[in-house]
Amino acid sequence: MSWYNEAIFYHIYPLGLTGAPKTNDYSASVSRLNTLLPWIDHIKEIGCTALYIGPLFESVGHGYETTDYKKLDSRLGTNEDLKNFVAVCHEKGIKVIFDGVFNHTGRDFFAFKDIQQNREHSRYLNWYCNVNFGGNNEYNDGFSYENWGGYNLLVKLNQRNPEVQNYICDVIRFWVSEFDVDGIRLDAADVLDFDFMRALRRTAAEVKEDFWLMGEVIHGDYSRWVNGETLHSVTNYALHKALYSGHNDHNYFEIAHTVKYLQNMGNLDLYNFVDNHDVERIYTKLSNKAHFAPVHVLLYTLPGVPSIYYGSEFGIEGKKEKFSDDSLRPALNLKDYADAITTNPNTALIAALGKVRQHTPALSYGSYTELHLTNRQFAFARDLDGVRVIVTVNNDDNAAGMSLPAGNCAEYVGTLTGQKVSVEGGRINVTVAANSGEIWVPADTMTEDTQIKVENAAEVQATSDTETSASAETSETKKAEIKEAVTKETAQDLAAQETAAAKEESACANETCAKDADKTDETSDTAAKTVADLSKAPEDMTVAELQLCILAKMATNGPVTDQMKKTVYDNIWHDSLVNWFKSFR
């Protein structure tokens, strides 16, 4: 196995993230790439182990109209800056792959400039496709040529020309020797010549052990590109579409069908993503923002290599425009998100999922078996060496129960909530909270590091919603109370603590919200009550208030069991709880 089989990628579009000018005037270099050095620690902190960054090399505009493959774009800095950037990534344990734009060049590329100057006598005439001196174009070159995507700014290379193949292979050798890059994402791989890709694969094997070639492919049978002769992986646009539309349409059948469709192509390690520099942000695409959680649980657990596009871990928006992708590629200041892991539930979830995947080999190498499927609930197993990891997701606004075939162990632990369930008769009976997901691992395989990290992430999400109206002094007390509360298994314990906290903060009016939420045999004479302000909109309530009000609503319909209470308290997603509470109205 290679590093990329276990990788969790972070994707940066550097010209956008650094706020570089839209047009390159080829003036003195400005070392904007160095402003991204602090992002390396952030990448590591959220559990990513590899970075896909690009395009990087000299170009005139958005980066895909290359002027010089061997020079860092002047708007980003110097070659020395890039060499140092990759070295720092490697020091932090982060692998790096570049964008390889080898299907076409820009008009300022030396070979094309030579054709403009020497016309029919240029020695580079056959470097490009269908150069015709009987035609013309909008630049009035006095000749026409084949372009990419209908844009004459992008001049299509003749990849069957041995000189072109040798030149690009030399570029790869240069990138490895100069920058120590670990792989390449091939732009527009779905239109690259297959013999050309075979030459690239031979070069990859030559330059560095485990050098990774991943191609941009939109449609088709991915096994045409992913095999022992061409590429190691391609972009999984099929799953990308299924992940967002399967949630927007409450249709897990689409996702499950897509997984089976991909499995039928063979054992391919595809590059999975929910957004990138060419498509809208996942937070924009989702009709219900609470689906951010189950979408990403699936991204990190379905077969393939997961990737996060910069900024999406914070839940930022980005809508595709008709004539510009600028809104998809914004400049961000990392300082604005300095406390995101401890204050932003989306970021906390991504960090938790990163830790879980790093410490759960079955998610990288395990086989896939579908266990449960409805429009709104989905469960599957990843099996490896006798260890079964079970993944459950729920896109409904209400909690859902599942009975699932388990592995050969006595107990499972939910890595995102810490919930424990016993194996009975070879099965586990679990309840998945509304609009959420869980990764269940055998208790005896869960590492201490994973458990601690994930529990902290869950604690943070509960605390950040609760602290909104609290003073700085009170918030520390509140944090400790919430941490203790979410680990309790009875509504009585949490209700008592929440009542005390609410009184201290004077955040709620004196109106009883929860009534007799604990109806179990052992505590049948104990009422779990708290004080909440029902004049608040659900969106303005804290996580704790929403949890208690949901229990009160449940109590009006009959006895509230321990499992029902645990399901409520295991759900610490504010948006999910809001939707759940509204479903009772």
Residue, then its C-alpha position, 0 to 999 in steps of 0.5 A: m500500500s502507498w501513502y495515497n491509499e490512506a491520504i486525506f487531501y486538502h485542496i488549495y487554489p493558490l491564486g485565489l486564496t492569496g488574493a493575487p491579481k487576476t492578470n499577470d503583468y510578468s513584473a517582479s515576483v511577489s511572495r504571496l505563497n509565503t502567506l500560506l505557510p500558516w495554513i500548513d499547520h491548519i491542514k494538519e490540525i484538521g487531520c489532512t495528510a496531503l495537499y493538492i495545490g495548483p495551478l502554480f506555474e507562470s500564466v497570464g490569468h487563472g493559471y490554466e493558460t501556462t506560460d512557463y512550466k518551470k517557473l512559479d507564477s510571479r504573482l505567487g513568488t519565486n521557485e525558492d518560495l515553492k521549494n521552501f513551501v513543499a519542504v515545510c509541508h514535508e516537515k509537518g508530514i504533509k504530502v504535496i501534489f501539483d496541478g499538471v496542465f498538460n493538455h494545453t498551454g497559454r499563448d505566451f508559451f515559448a513554443f506558441k510564440d515561436i509559431q507566431q514569429n516564424r509561422e510555417h518555418s517554426r520548429y514547434l509547428n507540430w507541437y500544437c494541434n491543427v495549426n492552419f495558416g489558411g485561417n485566423n482568430e480573434y487575436n488576428d494571428g493570421f492562422s487558426y488552431e485547435n483550442w480547449g473548451g472553445y477558448n483560443l486562450l488555451v492552445k491544445l498541445n499535440q500530445r502524440n508528438p514525441e517532442v511534446q511527450n519528452y518535454i512534459c516528462d522532463v517537466i515532471r522530472f524538474w518538479v521532483s528534483e527542484f521541488d520534491v513534489d509527491g504527485i500530480r493532478l492532471d488537468a482535463a485528463d478525460v481528453l488526454d491521449f492515452d499513450f501520452m498518459r502511459a508515458l507520464r506513468r512510466t516517468a512517475a515510476e522513474v522519478k519517485e517511489d509512490f509518485w501519484l498521478m490523479g486525473e480530472v475526469i468528469h464522466g465515463d468508466y473510470s477504469r479506462w483511466v485508472n489502471g496499471e498503465t495510466l493513472h492511479s486515480v481520477t476525480n469522482y464526479a459521480l459520487h460528488k453529484a450523488l452526495y449533494s443531490g441524494h441529501n437534497d432529494h432525501n434519496y439515499f438510493e441514489i448514493a447507494h446506487t452510485v457506490k455500486y456503479l463505481q464498485n462494478m468498475g473495479n477496485l479503484d481508489l477514486y478521489n472523492f470530494v463534495d466541492n472544488h474550485d470548479v463547482e459550488r460550495i457544498y454549504t451553498k448546494l445543500s437545501n438543508k444546511a444540517h446535512f453538512a454532517p451526514v454528507h461529510v460522514l459519507l465523504y470520509t467513510l465511503p470507498g475512495v480518498p477524501s478531499i476538503y476544498y479550502g474554506s469549506e471546513f468552515g462552512i463558507e458559501g460560494k455560488k457559481e456565476k455565469f462568467s466567473d468562478d471568482s466566488l468559488r476561489p476567494a481570498l481568505n485570512l486564516k486569522d479570521y478562523a483562528d478558533a474554528i475548531t473550538t467554535n465552529p461545529n463544521t470545522a470541529l466535525i471535519a477535524a474529528l472525521g480526520k482523526v477517525r479516518q487516520h486511526t481506522p484502517a478499514l476506512s482506507y482499505g476495507s471492503y464495502t457491504e451495504l447493510h440498510l437502505t431507505n430514502r432517508q437512512f443508510a448504513f454500510a460496513r467496511d470490513l478489514d482483517g476480521v474487523r467490521v466498522i459500521v457507518t450510519v447516516n440519517n437525512d431525516d428531521n427525526a431520529a431513526g433506529m436501525s438493527l444492523p449485522a455486527g462484527n465478532c465483538a461484544e460492544y461498539v462505540g460511536t466515534l463521534t458521540g462516544q455512545k456504546v452499544s452492545v452486540e446482541g445476537g450478532r447485531i447492534n440496535v442503534t438510533v441515529a439522530a436527525n440529520s447526522g451520521e455515526i461511525w461505529v467501531p469495535a470497542d476493543t479497536m478504538t484507540e485512546d487518541t481517536q476517542i479523546k479527540v472526537e469527544n473533544a470535538a463533540e463537546v466543543q460543538a455543544t459548548s459553542d452553541t450554549e455559550t452564545s449569550a453567556s459572559a466570559e466568566t460564566s462560559e468556562t463554568k458552562k463549558a464544564e457543565i456541558k461537557e459533563a452533561v453530554t456524557k450522562e445517560t439520563a435526562q434528569d442529570l442534564a436537566a438539573q445542571e442546565t437549570a442551574a446554569a440557566k439560573e446563573e446566566s438569567a438567560c431564560a424567562n421563568e416558563t417551564c419547557a420540559k415536563d416529565a421527560d424521564k419516565t423510565d422504571e428506575t426514575s419514574d417518580t423523577a421529573a426532568k424539568t428546566v427553565a426555557d424561554l419559549s418566546k425565543a425562535p428555535e434558531d435562537m435557542t441553545v443546543a441544551e434548550l432545544q434538547l430539553c424542549i424536544l424531550a418535552k414534546m416527546a413526553t406529550n406523546g407518551p413515555v420517553t425511554d432511556q434510548m429516546k433521551k440518549t438519542v436527543y442528547d447525542n445530537i449536538w448539531h444546532d441546525s439539526l435540533v432546530n429542524w427536529f423541534k420544528s417537526f413537532r409544530 
